């Protein structure tokens, strides 16, 4: 017993300084991390903008979506949206990129009238502060089993596609990021929406400047078209929001074009954290 104790004391003497130095280095790293966090809290403009966006998004969710389902991540929200969508009708995705979500959509829809739209040359204009024009460009157009790709800018491909593909839209995934691109899609595809159509916005809120992009495009479209909808779900730690169309303007036949399908942009502007006209039912 005495021998074992002596060996332990010798081991402590031999390695004690190494352990002490290791603990000192760990403590210095923790202190540096705390100081960096404190500095970010006081001075980091980007971090302050993100906090403000979170607070504005939380207010929006509490006021406009109190009964909507909450999901932990984007894949769960996508699965929920797909479960809600009617079986008949087209499933359209705008913003395919590498095809991850379009693959999920095609599998869920068993390849029934699934189409993905993208130029594959990246964003046509800058978005947020860190995504310049050309961001999200891909080297090669992906192959998505069960889905047909429509390659080109939305404004160049949508009119011809819709002329060749009559009938309603059951599921619409808007991952176009930009206000301009999202508004283009809604102005063209809007006449094909019907009660029950599910729309999943991929970047609706919860980032600095969210009020000026997909949210703004949807708010203006609702105000201009008179369509009714309800919020069905959102990702509480991301940017996705699910809506379902509940009613069309009086005298509109479901799934049929309403006029030209290219409404003029509304002159109203979305208020921060709010809708031009809620359209909620």
N, C-alpha and C positions, 0 to 999 in steps of 0.2 A: 504493500500500500504506500509506504514511504517512497519507494522507488518510482511508482507511478506518479505520485505527486511531484517529485523532483523533476521527472521528465516533462510534466505539464508546465511547470514553472519555467523550465529551460525553453520550451517551445514558445511560451508567451514572450519571454525576453528576446528570443530570436526574431519573432515575427510581429511583435507589438508595434514597432515603429512603422512597419509596412502598413499594418491595419490603421494606425493613427493617420498616416499620410493619405490613405485611401478615403477614410471618413472625412478628412479635411477637404479633399478634392470634391467629394460628393456635396458637402455643405456649401462650397463655393459655387458649384453649379446651381444648386437650389436658390441661393441668394441672388445670383445673376438672373435666373428665370423670374424671380419675384420682382426684381427691379425693372426688368423688361416689361412685365405685365403692368406694373404701376405706371411706367412711362407711356405705354399704349393707352391706358385708361385716361391719362391726362392730355396727351398730345396727338395721338394717332387719328388723323382725319378720316381715313378709310374705316377704321374700327368704329369711330363715332357714327359714321354714316350707316354702317351695318346695324349698329344697335338701334338707331332711329328707325331703320326699315323694319326691324323685328317688332318694335313697339307699335308702329303703324299697322303692320300686318296682323298683329295680335288683336288690336282694336277692331280691325276690319272683320276678322274671323268671329269675334265675340258679337259684333253688332249685326253682321250680314249672314253668318253661317253658324248660328248657335246649335243647330240640330244636325249639322253635317258630320259624317263619320271621320274620325282621325286615323291616320296611318303613319307608321314609323319611318317608312322609306318609299322611294318612288316606285319600285316594283310592286309593293303591296297596293299602292294607289292605282296603278295601271290595272292590276288584276281586278280590283273592285269596279273600276270603270267598265271593263270588258264584261263583267258579270251582269251589269245593269243594262247593257246595250241590247236592243232588239235583235233577233236572229236574222231577220230579212233586211236587206238594204246593204249599201256599200260601206266598207271600212276604209277610211282615207287617213294617211299620215303625211303631214307636211313638215319636212326636216328629218330625213332618213339617217344621214351621216353614215355610220358603219353598219346600220341595220339591226342593232340589238333589240330595240323595242318593236320594230316592224316584224321581226321574227316571232316575238311573243304574240303579237296581234294575229299574224297569219296562222299560228298554231291554235289560238283560241277560237278563231273563226273557221277553222278547217279549210282555209284557203278560199273561202266564199267571197268573191268580189273584194279582194284586198289590194289596195294600191298605195304606193309610196311615191311622194313627190320631192325632188331635190335637184339642185343644179350640180351638186357635188364639187363645186368650185369654191365653196365657203360663203360666208356672209356677204351680201351685196353692199353692205355699209357697216360702219363700226357700231358696236353694241356694248353698253356699259363702258367702263374705262379700260378694260383689259382685253377686249375682243375686237381687234381691228377688222376692217374689210378683208375677206379672205380667210378668216378664222374658220375652222372646221372643214377645210378642204381635205379631200381624200385622194389618195393616189390612184385608186381604181374603184369603179362602181361595184358595189357588193352584189352578190347573188343571194336572193332571199326566197327560199322554197315556199310556194303557196302565195306569193305576192308578185304583182307586176309593178315595175318601176317606170315612172314618167319623169324623164330627165330634162331639165331646163328650168328657167326662172318661172315662178308661178304665173306671173302675168302673161307669159308667152305660151304656156301649156294648158291652162285651166279651161279657157273657153272651148278649145277644140276637144278636150277630154270630155267635158260635160255634154257637148253636142253628140258625142259618140256613145255616151253612157247615161241614158235616161234613168229615172227612178230616184228614190230617196237615199239619204245618207243615214246609216244607223249609228256609226261610230266615227268620230272625228278627233284625231290626235294632232294638236297644234303645238309643234316644237319648232316654230319658225323664229322664236326669240324676239324679233323686231316688231315694232308697231306697224311699220309699213307693210311688211310681209304678211303679218297676221290679218291686217285689215283687207289686203288683197284677197286672201283666202275667204274671209267671211263675206265679202261683197259678192264673190262668185258662187260660193257653195251655200251661202245663206238660204237661197230659195229652195234648196233641196232638204232643208231641215224639217222635221215633223215632230209632233208630240212623241216623246220617248227617245229621241236622238240624244246620245251621250257625247259630250265634248270634254276632252281632257286637255287642259292647258299645262304645258310643261314648265313654263317660267311665268306664272301668273303674279306671284307676290313674294315677299320675304327677301328682297335684295334692294340695295340702294337704287332708286329710280324706277321701281316696279310699276308705279302709277302711270308711267308714260309708254308702256309697251303692250303686252298682251291684255292686261287689265283695261287699258284705255281703248284698245281696239274693240274689245267685247262690249264695253260700256257704250261706245258710240254706235255700234251695230244694233244693240238692244234699243237705244233711243230712236234710231232711224227706222227700224223695222217693226217695232211694237211687239216683238216676240216675247213670250213668257217663259220663265225658267226657274229652277231652284238649284241651290248649291247642294251637292250630294256627298262631297268629301274633299279632304285635302291632306297633304303631307305636313305634319306639324313641325318637322325639322328640315324642310326643303321648300320647294317652290311650286309644287303641283296642286292644281285645283280641278275638281270634277263638277260639271254642271249637266243638268238634264233638261231638255226642252219640255215644257208643260203645255203650252198652247201657242197657236199661230194667230196672227191678226185676223179679224173677222173677214169671212169671204175668201179665205185662202185654202186651196186644196192641198192636203198633205203631200209632200214629196214632189210637188210640181213647181216649176219656175214661177217666181213672183215678179212679173215685169222682166227686165233685162237681166236680172241677177247681178247687176253691177251698180249698187246704190251709190249715190253721191255721199262723201263723208259728211257726217253731222257737223254743224257749226258749233255745237256744244262741246265743252271740254270737260274731261273727267276731273273731278275734284280730288285732291290727295286723300287716299284712303276711302274713297266713295265712288259710287256709280253716277254716270250722267242721268240715267233713269234705271232704277233697279230692275224692272221687268220681272221681279220675283213674285211667284205665286205660291 
